Amino acid sequence: MLGLILKINLSFKTYSLTDIFLPLLAFSPIFFAGLLLIGFRVVAKLAMPLVFLYTCIVAYFFWGMSNLRIVASIFQGLIISAGILWIIFGAIMLLNTLKYSGAINTIRAGFSDLSPDRRVQVILIAWLFGCFIEGASGFGTPAAVAAPLMVAVGFPALAAVVFGMMIQSTPVSFGAVGTPLIVGVQGGLDKINLTENLIEKGSEWDSFFRLIVSEVAIIHALCGTFMPLLLVIIMTKYFGKNKSWTEGLSIFPFAIFSALSFTIPYVLSGVLIGPEFPSIIGGIIGLAIVTTAVKKRFLIPKDTWDFEPLIKWPSFWNGNIKPFPTEQKNRIQSLNAWLPYLILAIILVFSRTFEPIKTFLNSFNLHFTNILDEPKINASFQILYLPGSILIFVCLITFFLHRMSLFQITSSIKESSKTMISAGFVLIFTVPMVRIMINSGINSNDFFSMPLSMANGVSSLMGNIYPFFAPTVGGIGAFLAGSNTVSNLMLSQFQFETANLLQISGALMVAAQSVGAAAGNMVAIHNVVAASATVGLLGKEGIVLRITIIPTLYYLFLAGIIVIFFIYVLNVSDPLISNI
């Protein structure tokens, strides 16, 4: 019997059987997912339904959740999934619309004409353009766009995949117009109870969420400042003639300048505006500043770095790229090619900051309260306010702006639908699974919820040093799930509850979770496979992972140090800290 108290002595502290068994049982769905995805290499579309079923069994037979509460949690998860899929469809459709209109080809040509130096090109294409694409589209599209783009201008396919994966770090928490935070963090936290506690403390949810967003932006900006330099160093080490770590250091001033051109507007957008904009605005402003600097030769080294001739490349560097279609009746001019992204940024800013528009969009809201009469199981679907609707509206504008044919826009819709369906099948099992875990606090055994039980176990084992490992936990979640959003859905409540038990800032721990989950994308197997497929390099995923683990470890280590510094040196707090 789970409630039986059996005392044992471990590390000079007395633990009960419940203290040990419940955290392990609560963690078992995540462990099972890892076992299937990594240990047995089961694809996510098969693994996650099994994990969902296992979670239902644990919730009913061991945790004591009622059938009705489990079913209500599933309905709640499906409604949340619908919102995620709506955003995915809009994000992918905008990219495909630009692909079929020919705008992506114009953007590609513009980069290749700026500089012959590969160090400059990798910063422009992978770092700045990739960060911007992540902000606008997310869901692995930066690698899918940037990798073929780099191959098209002369990069080895293997290098293009590696660099395409490395940019899935700093901009990811604000990718797809803020989905990992808007959907992942908000969907992964027990928002109802948190809101009640915040109101008791004289605060409210929006302020608390903005605090999380601000802290995510600050930590990312600090870690991201050295990512362009790391891109260049890894390029010269693994793809240069001399295999040198230091050969790329000659571009240090330009690399840091390029990083700051992105991270400064990025962090200001996160702190002052909201989660939808940092990567988009940072990417746009950074591209404008750095491309101007390149034209003026500002901070550009006198020497020019390039790969060895193609004939000397190892065979495993090469892929079989299938470029975006180049045939088009009317060539899209540069300004016209970029205009849809500029329109998207402007509409998003107005929809989030101009109160009359914001109120109008929020008025179309399907709200479900106490689903199946189960307390505190609510969900909503804001069809117009969600970024998916705005993205689709920009696609419609692009159809007329680029004078596209019905065949082109139809092809875009079909391709985007296939991607959405593929992602949707996994999400309709993953999100309900997470909601069951979060809603498990009401049960016949009087157990804490699963995330709180995990938090009890972790805080007891690691104590005050745990904040250093909080980003790594988020990274592991993204590595398993292949998604920052899903990692946040699974682990945000766990991170928050652990913070409560340690009497530290819950907002900062959730921010650490999101930052770590972004870094974990660099080694997420799903993303590596998707990026490799775009350049015909399938089968080389192991080589890619052995390289991308380096920037991943850098990111997780530095993020952990920053979190520890914020907590124990700066004494960062939040409105709920006194409620512990």
Salt bridges, closest charged atoms under 4 A:
ASP117 OD2 - ARG119 NH2 2.74
GLU196 OE1 - LYS376 NZ 3.72
GLU276 OE2 - ARG352 NE 2.86
ASP303 OD2 - ARG119 NH2 3.48
ASP306 OD1 - ARG118 NE 2.82
GLU374 OE1 - ARG69 NH1 3.02
GLU415 OE2 - LYS99 NZ 2.56
